[in-house]
Amino acid sequence: MLAAGFILLAGSGWAWAEAEGNGDRAPLPGSLAEDPDPGAFAEPGPLLWESDPGLPGFSVPAPRAGGREMEFSLGAAVGYLDARGSDRGTWLAGAQARLHFLKYFAAEGSITFHDNRYQNGDVHVTQYPVQVSGMVYPFPDGQFRPYALAGVGWYYTRITYTGALTGIGSQTDYTFGEHVGAGLEIRLGPSTSIDAGLRYIWLNPSSRVVNRNDFDYWQATAGINFFL
């Protein structure tokens, strides 16, 4: 029994020596014999949420109250109004600026121009309204943002009399008034929005011919805003 084991051990040693002499190697397991994938040991890249603020092109918007950045926009507006007692409605045009300083609130300043006729064209009223409004956005997130507004205005008004009223001298009036309204702002992208609104305006001019309440009017507007 011992002799048989010795013969088996000697035969195994002779086979190993013969393999060494011929340059052969015992085969390795497949997972070790294959060349490793060079990319398997590559260093992982930075995670998307671990961007370095120091890298070029990386910017963090300045936060505003409520966790949102402040937004300021400039834009143009056109519209139509129909003053009570006027001969017909008239078009208006102007500019508007808005500051969104809180998530639900914004402030707007606007200036427009329009021209009205009364008393069959004998009373010609040219007006430059300058309005300041507070705006409330009950649903400030998303593309469609309805709003309500209220404010005051200063109205430079030039009243000229012609025809049967030529004998009355022209008047320049500086009138204050109030307004309320509502509208919808639609965000088109990070830098542009459009809006449409309706407001009612109360005025008390000093004309001696036209009834004071005849200067009150509904005003519908549409505008485009560019965020800076």
C-alpha positions as CSV (number, residue, x, y, z in Angstrom):
1,M,0.0,0.0,0.0
2,L,2.8,2.4,0.9
3,A,4.7,1.5,-2.2
4,A,1.7,2.1,-4.4
5,G,1.3,5.7,-3.0
6,F,5.0,6.4,-3.5
7,I,4.8,5.3,-7.1
8,L,1.7,7.6,-7.7
9,L,3.4,10.6,-6.1
10,A,6.6,10.0,-8.2
11,G,4.5,9.9,-11.4
12,S,2.7,13.2,-10.6
13,G,6.1,14.9,-10.0
14,W,7.4,13.6,-13.3
15,A,4.4,14.9,-15.2
16,W,4.8,18.4,-13.7
17,A,8.5,18.5,-14.5
18,E,7.7,17.5,-18.1
19,A,5.1,20.3,-18.4
20,E,7.6,22.8,-17.1
21,G,10.2,21.7,-19.6
22,N,7.8,22.2,-22.5
23,G,6.7,25.7,-21.3
24,D,3.1,24.6,-20.6
25,R,1.0,25.8,-17.7
26,A,-1.9,24.3,-16.1
27,P,-5.1,26.0,-17.3
28,L,-6.5,28.7,-15.0
29,P,-10.2,29.2,-14.3
30,G,-12.0,31.2,-17.0
31,S,-12.6,34.2,-14.8
32,L,-8.9,34.5,-14.1
33,A,-7.5,33.5,-17.5
34,E,-9.4,36.2,-19.5
35,D,-8.0,39.7,-19.7
36,P,-9.9,42.0,-17.4
37,D,-12.1,44.8,-18.9
38,P,-10.0,48.0,-18.7
39,G,-13.1,50.0,-17.8
40,A,-14.0,47.6,-15.0
41,F,-11.4,49.3,-12.7
42,A,-11.9,52.9,-13.9
43,E,-12.6,55.5,-11.3
44,P,-16.3,56.4,-11.2
45,G,-17.2,59.8,-12.5
46,P,-18.9,62.5,-10.3
47,L,-22.5,61.9,-9.5
48,L,-24.9,64.3,-11.2
49,W,-26.0,65.7,-7.8
50,E,-22.4,66.3,-6.7
51,S,-21.7,69.1,-9.2
52,D,-19.0,71.4,-8.0
53,P,-20.1,75.0,-7.8
54,G,-16.6,76.0,-8.7
55,L,-16.7,74.4,-12.1
56,P,-17.2,76.8,-15.2
57,G,-20.9,77.1,-16.2
58,F,-22.2,76.1,-12.8
59,S,-24.6,78.8,-11.4
60,V,-27.0,78.8,-8.4
61,P,-30.0,81.1,-8.7
62,A,-30.3,83.6,-5.9
63,P,-33.2,82.4,-3.7
64,R,-36.1,84.7,-2.9
65,A,-38.5,84.5,0.0
66,G,-40.5,81.3,0.0
67,G,-37.6,79.4,-1.6
68,R,-38.0,80.9,-5.1
69,E,-35.7,83.3,-6.9
70,M,-36.9,86.8,-7.5
71,E,-38.1,87.6,-11.0
72,F,-38.3,90.9,-12.9
73,S,-39.8,91.3,-16.3
74,L,-40.4,94.1,-18.8
75,G,-43.0,93.9,-21.5
76,A,-45.4,95.6,-23.9
77,A,-49.2,95.6,-23.7
78,V,-52.1,96.4,-26.0
79,G,-55.7,96.5,-25.2
80,Y,-59.2,97.9,-25.7
81,L,-61.4,100.0,-23.4
82,D,-65.0,101.2,-23.4
83,A,-65.6,104.2,-21.2
84,R,-69.1,104.7,-20.0
85,G,-70.8,107.5,-22.0
86,S,-68.1,107.7,-24.7
87,D,-69.1,107.7,-28.4
88,R,-67.2,104.4,-29.0
89,G,-64.5,102.2,-27.6
90,T,-60.9,102.9,-28.2
91,W,-57.5,101.0,-28.4
92,L,-54.7,101.5,-26.0
93,A,-50.9,100.7,-26.0
94,G,-48.2,100.9,-23.4
95,A,-45.5,99.1,-21.4
96,Q,-45.5,97.2,-18.1
97,A,-42.9,96.0,-15.6
98,R,-43.4,93.3,-12.9
99,L,-41.5,92.2,-9.9
100,H,-42.2,88.8,-8.4
101,F,-40.8,89.2,-5.0
102,L,-42.7,86.5,-3.2
103,K,-44.1,83.1,-4.3
104,Y,-47.7,84.3,-4.3
105,F,-47.2,88.1,-4.7
106,A,-45.9,90.5,-7.4
107,A,-46.0,94.3,-8.0
108,E,-46.7,95.8,-11.4
109,G,-46.1,99.3,-12.8
110,S,-47.6,100.3,-16.2
111,I,-48.0,103.3,-18.5
112,T,-50.4,103.4,-21.4
113,F,-52.0,105.8,-23.9
114,H,-55.5,106.1,-25.2
115,D,-57.9,108.6,-26.8
116,N,-61.7,108.9,-26.3
117,R,-64.5,111.0,-27.8
118,Y,-67.7,112.2,-26.1
119,Q,-70.7,114.3,-27.0
120,N,-70.7,113.2,-30.7
121,G,-67.0,114.0,-31.0
122,D,-67.1,117.5,-29.5
123,V,-65.2,116.4,-26.4
124,H,-61.8,114.9,-27.1
125,V,-60.1,113.2,-24.1
126,T,-56.4,112.1,-24.3
127,Q,-55.2,110.2,-21.4
128,Y,-51.9,108.8,-20.1
129,P,-52.6,106.4,-17.2
130,V,-49.7,105.5,-14.9
131,Q,-50.8,102.6,-12.7
132,V,-49.3,100.7,-9.7
133,S,-50.9,97.3,-8.9
134,G,-50.5,94.6,-6.3
135,M,-50.9,91.1,-7.8
136,V,-51.8,87.8,-6.0
137,Y,-51.1,84.5,-7.6
138,P,-53.2,81.8,-5.8
139,F,-51.6,79.1,-8.0
140,P,-48.0,80.3,-8.6
141,D,-46.5,77.0,-9.9
142,G,-46.9,75.6,-13.3
143,Q,-47.3,77.1,-16.8
144,F,-50.7,78.7,-16.3
145,R,-50.9,81.2,-13.4
146,P,-54.1,83.1,-12.8
147,Y,-53.9,86.3,-10.8
148,A,-56.0,89.0,-9.1
149,L,-54.9,92.6,-8.8
150,A,-55.9,95.9,-7.2
151,G,-54.2,99.3,-7.2
152,V,-54.2,103.0,-7.8
153,G,-53.2,105.2,-10.7
154,W,-52.3,108.7,-11.7
155,Y,-54.0,109.9,-14.9
156,Y,-52.7,112.8,-17.0
157,T,-55.8,113.8,-18.9
158,R,-56.1,116.5,-21.6
159,I,-59.7,117.5,-22.5
160,T,-60.3,119.5,-25.6
161,Y,-63.7,120.9,-26.8
162,T,-64.6,121.4,-30.4
163,G,-67.7,121.9,-32.6
164,A,-70.7,123.2,-30.5
165,L,-68.5,123.4,-27.4
166,T,-65.6,125.3,-29.0
167,G,-66.2,128.2,-26.6
168,I,-65.1,126.1,-23.6
169,G,-61.4,126.3,-23.0
170,S,-59.3,123.1,-23.0
171,Q,-58.5,121.5,-19.6
172,T,-55.5,119.6,-18.3
173,D,-56.5,117.3,-15.4
174,Y,-54.3,115.2,-13.0
175,T,-56.6,112.6,-11.7
176,F,-56.1,109.8,-9.3
177,G,-58.2,106.6,-9.5
178,E,-58.5,103.1,-8.3
179,H,-58.8,99.8,-10.2
180,V,-59.4,96.1,-9.6
181,G,-59.1,93.2,-12.0
182,A,-58.0,89.6,-12.8
183,G,-56.0,87.8,-15.5
184,L,-54.0,84.8,-16.6
185,E,-50.2,84.6,-17.1
186,I,-48.9,81.8,-19.3
187,R,-45.2,80.9,-19.0
188,L,-43.7,80.1,-22.4
189,G,-40.2,79.4,-21.1
190,P,-37.6,80.5,-18.6
191,S,-37.4,84.0,-20.1
192,T,-40.8,84.8,-21.6
193,S,-44.5,84.9,-20.7
194,I,-47.7,86.2,-22.1
195,D,-50.7,87.5,-20.2
196,A,-54.3,88.7,-20.6
197,G,-56.3,90.7,-18.1
198,L,-59.4,92.6,-17.4
199,R,-59.8,95.5,-15.0
200,Y,-62.3,98.2,-14.0
201,I,-61.2,101.7,-13.4
202,W,-62.8,104.5,-11.4
203,L,-61.9,108.2,-12.1
204,N,-63.2,111.6,-11.0
205,P,-62.0,114.2,-13.6
206,S,-63.0,117.9,-13.3
207,S,-64.7,118.3,-16.7
208,R,-67.6,120.7,-16.6
209,V,-69.5,119.0,-19.5
210,V,-69.0,115.3,-19.3
211,N,-70.6,113.5,-16.3
212,R,-67.9,112.5,-13.8
213,N,-68.9,108.8,-13.9
214,D,-68.6,108.8,-17.7
215,F,-64.8,108.5,-17.3
216,D,-65.0,105.1,-15.6
217,Y,-64.3,102.2,-17.9
218,W,-63.5,98.6,-18.4
219,Q,-60.1,97.8,-19.8
220,A,-59.0,94.5,-21.5
221,T,-55.3,94.0,-22.2
222,A,-52.9,91.4,-23.6
223,G,-49.1,91.6,-23.1
224,I,-45.8,89.9,-23.5
225,N,-43.1,89.9,-20.8
226,F,-39.4,89.3,-20.9
227,F,-37.7,88.2,-17.7
228,L,-34.3,89.8,-17.0
